[in-house]
Amino acid sequence: MSVGKCSLLVLGAGPGGYVCAIRAGQMGIDTVIVDEMAPGGTCLNVGCIPSKALIHAANEFHKITHASDQSALGIKAAAPTIDLGATVGWKDAIVRRLNGGVEGLFKKAGVRHIRGRGEVLDGKTVRVFRDGGEETIRTDALVLATGSAPAELPFLPFGGKVISSTEALSLAEPPTALAVVGGGYIGLELGTAYAKLGSRVTVIEAEQRILPQYDAALTRPVEQSLERLGVTVLTRTKALELSDKGLCVQHADDGPSDIDADRILVTTGRTPRIREAGIEGLALTLTQDGFIAVDDRCATSMRGVYAIGDITGDPMLAHKAMAQGELVAEVVAGRRSRWDRTCIPAVCFTDPEIVTCGLLPDEAAKQGFDVSVGQFPLAASGRAMTMEAASGFVRAVAERCTGRILGLQAVGRDISELSTAFAIAIEMGAVVDDIAGVIHAHPTLGEGLQEACFAIGGKTIHV
């Protein structure tokens, strides 16, 4: 057994961990990063990137499948087939290329990357098991970035026909009948993809409607799209147990019933990995929800120990973890950095996509703001029409007395690309007239942002 030493040890090479390590290395900090998985964590290996690859492939297959019978563009195509194994292989190649890219960035920044299982012995010591051996590393600062895992339901444990999002990204062929337990963004993204690949999909959601974190106006176009795809959505319904037919469910007003399913995808949430790798032994202070409590420097209750990413709680988003990772590297380097973010954009890659940034109208009102809301329908957008994507809208929420933008939301095809503009506007403290006065390129979906701001002042041009 060897004994090493470093200034900063990062446990977990997901988007938070690898960004932290790279930034620390760039600043000259002697850094080690440890993870038994390939670099990139859940996001790169079994989350954001592979799911978007599958969604893209499903969209292309769906377009071609319906080119002859539904296209208004004059396109004709023979009935296509799909080799899902080849699709998964293409997706895996993208993941491997990005894995290699992160490893290259480690080398460029002078970061030592250890592929192995780390175990925290105390706040200054980590033991790493790899290749049949082990190494103990002493560190001045420790960053916990172990991420999260799909939550398992006790009455539907993973295994056999019951799968998590991880297995759903590597199926050999589309299920004939897929039951999706959970109508949140992960379940709907994957459920929509498999519906486009030909599966008969049923979504089981316990709440009144899918995507309950958004308001009904934002989710209605998604509900309409699911209906067009033939997806059955059962709201106010709970999964009970496996049955001979597939899955037994219970509707709020009815008795138990069975639905067909040869695969059951459970997407009811994610749990932080804080009971692994010896982290629990540190006895760190937790939040009421069971996440590691951190301050505005991502410092935990133990001196010299930091936590970033999913183990610190919602929102469990890769870009939040990245921002925290960069922040901690600067803190360890001695800079007086603090978490001072006004907003964290969120994107739901359903069909159509939903993007939100800042406050929804109801959230702003609950916080005591007197708000003005402007909305621009994509049905009036020339660019949206040329994309056959005129369903949806762009919405601006502003403080009435100052015009300061509090929130921006949109639903529409490819509308996620507006998330950057939304975040910049809110972080820069823009007012409605700032955005309305900017020249927006034509024809683009971004014009909808300008028109939504025009709408707040009753000055829309194209509506």
ABEGO torsion letter per residue (X at the ends): XBBBBBABBBBEABAAAAAAAAAAAAAGBBBBBBBABBBGEAAAAABAAAAAAAAAAAAAAAAAAAAAAABAAGBBBBBBBBBAAAAAAAAAAAAAAAAAAAAAAAAAAGBBBBBBBBBBABAABBBBBBGGBBBBBBBABBBBBAEBBBBBBAABBBEEABBBAAAAAABABBBABBBBBEABAAAAAAAAAAAAAGBBBBBBBABABBGAABBAAAAAAAAAAAAAAGBBBBBGBBBABBBAAGBBBBBAABBBBBBBBABBBBBAEBBBBAABGGAAAAGBBBBAAGBBBBBAAGBBABBGBBBBEAAAEOBBBAAAAAAAAAAAAAAAAGBBBBBABABBBBBBBBOBBBBBBEBBAAAAAAAGBBBBBBBBBAAABAAAAAAGAABEBBBBBBBAAAGBBABBBBBEBGAAAAAAAAAAAAAAGBBAAAAAABBBBOBBAAAAAAAAAAAAAGABAAX
